[in-house]
Structure formats: C-alpha cells, structure tokens
Amino acid sequence: MQFTLFPTAVGDCGIAWRGDTVVATFLPEKTPAATEARLLKRTGAKKGKPIAAIELAIQSISALLEGEKADLSFITCDLHGIDPFSMKVYSVTRTIPVGETLTYGDVALQLGDKLYAQRVGQALGRNPFPIIIPCHRVVGANGKLVGFSAPGGTETKLKMLSIEGAQIADPPSLFDDLPLATKPQD
C-alpha cells in the first residue's frame, strides 16, 4: 500500500492506494505533516509515486475542489471490511450530483426508512473516502449544515459545498430560537 499528498483548493489532501484501487482519502489537517501522520496511522502505507489510475483520481479530485463538475464515479475504492448498511449509504451518497445535496433523511428514505437518518449520519462519519464518497453533500433537515467529521468540521463542509456551487440553507439568525409570535416579521 502506498500514499501521497496532493495540493487542492482546500489544502493538501491525502490518498492511499493498493494497485489501482483507492484504500483511503483524507481531507487536509492543519498542516501537511499532520495529514501525513493521520494517513500513516490509519493505513500504514509507504510514501509512493501514483500509478496512472491513481494520478487520474488525484487530478479529478483536484479539479472538483477547484469548482469543476468532475465526475469521480470511475474511481475504484476498496470496500472490504465495511458493513453492509454503510456500503448502501455510500452507494446512495456517491450518486449525489456535484452542486446538489440530500438530507440524512433523504438518504435514509432511499434505504427504506426515514428512521435510518441517524445511522446514515454515523456511517458517513466513518467514511474512509471523503470527496470520492461525497459525504459533504449530505446535510441536516431543511439544508442545515450539521455534523462533519473531517478536519475543520462544518466550516470545511461549507467551503466544499460553496466551491461546488451548492445552494445551502441560510445561516441561523439571532431570532431563530424565539417563539413564532415574537419573531420580527419581514
């Protein structure tokens, strides 16, 4: 297994591979050294030079993070050891087009029951292939930005969605927690 870091619009991302199959991807930590340390800890991979298939994956990921409508569906990911429910979540999530979002409830409904929404969030929190499996495109009810396990949390999620041109919910206002009768009327 090998890995490399590569520059993107959101910082230095990491990718680990075996042959022409991606084993893991990593969003940037605060420093490239921290990203590399996290990658090494999780995969035990050695630094290497990407083969053509991995180089194409890197170029496509970089293009997506530059705002291009890059399709990442051609990238083969190693899904061994992933539980069946998470595999279904990742399969649905991978179909969300660039610049669009689904809610956790939407993904749960596609899996058969809106009550799966929390399990969907848990599966996406363990996503070993961020960007390729675009967990950043899954948002809370009414488009709210909630829970993102990648470095930078929801700020990173917002940045990635903004790059893709996604329409996201308005940020909370000062009056959101007030009862409807006391909220200022437009």
N, C-alpha and C positions, 0 to 999 in steps of 0.2 A: 504494500500500500504506500502511496506517495501523496504529497500535498504541495501546494504553493499558495502564496498570497498574490492578489492582483488588485490594482487600483480601480476604484469606481467613484462615482459622484457622491457616494455616502461614506467613503473611506475604503481602507484596504480590506477586502473580503478574503475568505479562505475557501479552498476546495480540496477535498481529499478524494482519491480515486484508486481503483484497482483495475488494471486493464483499461477498457473503455467505459467503465461503469463508475458513476459518482457514488462515493460512500458517505459523504457528508459535505455540507456547505456551512459557512459561518459568516454572519454579518460582523462588521467591524466592532472591535472593542475600543477602548480609549486610545490605545496605541497599537501599531502593527505587532510589536513584541507580545502584547497581551493577547491579540488574536491568535498569533502563532502558538503561544503557550496553551491556550484553550483547545486549539486544534490538536496539538500533540497529546494533551492529557486525554482527550476523548477518543482519538483514533490510534495513537502510537505510530502514525505514518512517518516516513522519512521525506525530507525535502527532495523534490524532483522536478524534472522538466516535463511539462504536459505533452502527451501524445496528441495527434491531430484531433481526435474526437473530444478530448478534454479542452484543448485550445479553442475549439469551436464553441463549446459550452461557456467557457470564460468570456469569449467575445460577445456571445449572445446575452449573457447576464450583464456585462458591462454596458451593452447597447440599451438594454431595458432600463438600467439605472441612469442612463443619460436622457431618458424620455422617449426612446424609440418604442414602437409597438412590437418588440421582439417576441417571437414565439419560442418558448422553452420546452414544448411538449416532446421534442425529439430527444431530449437528454434522458439517458437511462440511469435510473437510480437503484441502488442495492436496497431492496426492501426486506431482506432476510431479518428475522427477529422482531419484526413489527407486528403487533397484534392485529387480528382481522378487522376489528372496528376502526382502528386508526388507519389501516390501509384504505378502508372505504371512505373515511373522512378525507384522506389525502387525494384519493381519486376524484372526489367531487370538487375539492378545492383547486385541484390542478386545471379544472375546466373553466374557472372564473376568468373571463377575458381581461386583458390589460385595461386599466382605467375604470373597471367596474368593481363592485363589492357585493357580497352577500352577508347577511347576518348569521350569527351562530344558529339561530332558529331556522333560517332558510336552509342551511346545510343539514340540520337535524331533520327537517321535513323531507329533504331529498333522500335521507337514510331511513325514512319511515315513521318518525315520531318527533314532534317538536320538543318533547320532553328530553330528547338526547342532547339538547343545546349545551348543557354543562359538560357532558362527556366530549362533545365536539371541541369545546374550548380546551379541555385537558389534553386531548390528542394533539391539537395544534400547538400547545405549549411544549410538547415533546418533539415537534417537527425537526427531523435531522437534516432537512433540505430547504431551509428558508430561501426564498426567492424562486427556486425551481418549483417547490410546492408553495404557492404564494399565500401563506397564512396572513400576511399583512392585508390581504383583500377581504378578510373576514372581520366584520365589525359587530358591535353590540346592537341591541334593539334601537330602532329609529336612527341608525347610522352613527351612533356614538362610538368614539374611539375608546375601547376598553382593552385591558389586558394584552400585553405584548411582551413575550419572554425574552426577546432579543435585547442586546445592549442598547441602552437609550430608551427602552420601553415605548410608550405611545408616541413620544416625540419622533423616534425613528420610523414608526409606522406611518405617522402623519407625513413625514418627509418623503417616504417611498410612495405613498398614495398621491401626494402632490406632484411628484415627478411624473407619475403615470397619468395625471390629469383626472383623477377620480373626484367625483362630487361627494363631499363628506358633510356630515351634519354640522350645523353652526356650533361654535363653542358655547359652553354654558354661559348664561348671563348672570348678572348679580341677583336677578329676581327669580331664578328657576325654582328655588325652594319655597317660595311664598305660595299661599293658597290662591287659587284662581281669582277669587273675589278681590284680592288686594294687589294683584299684579298690575303694572301700568298697562293701559290699553293703547294700542297703536292708532 
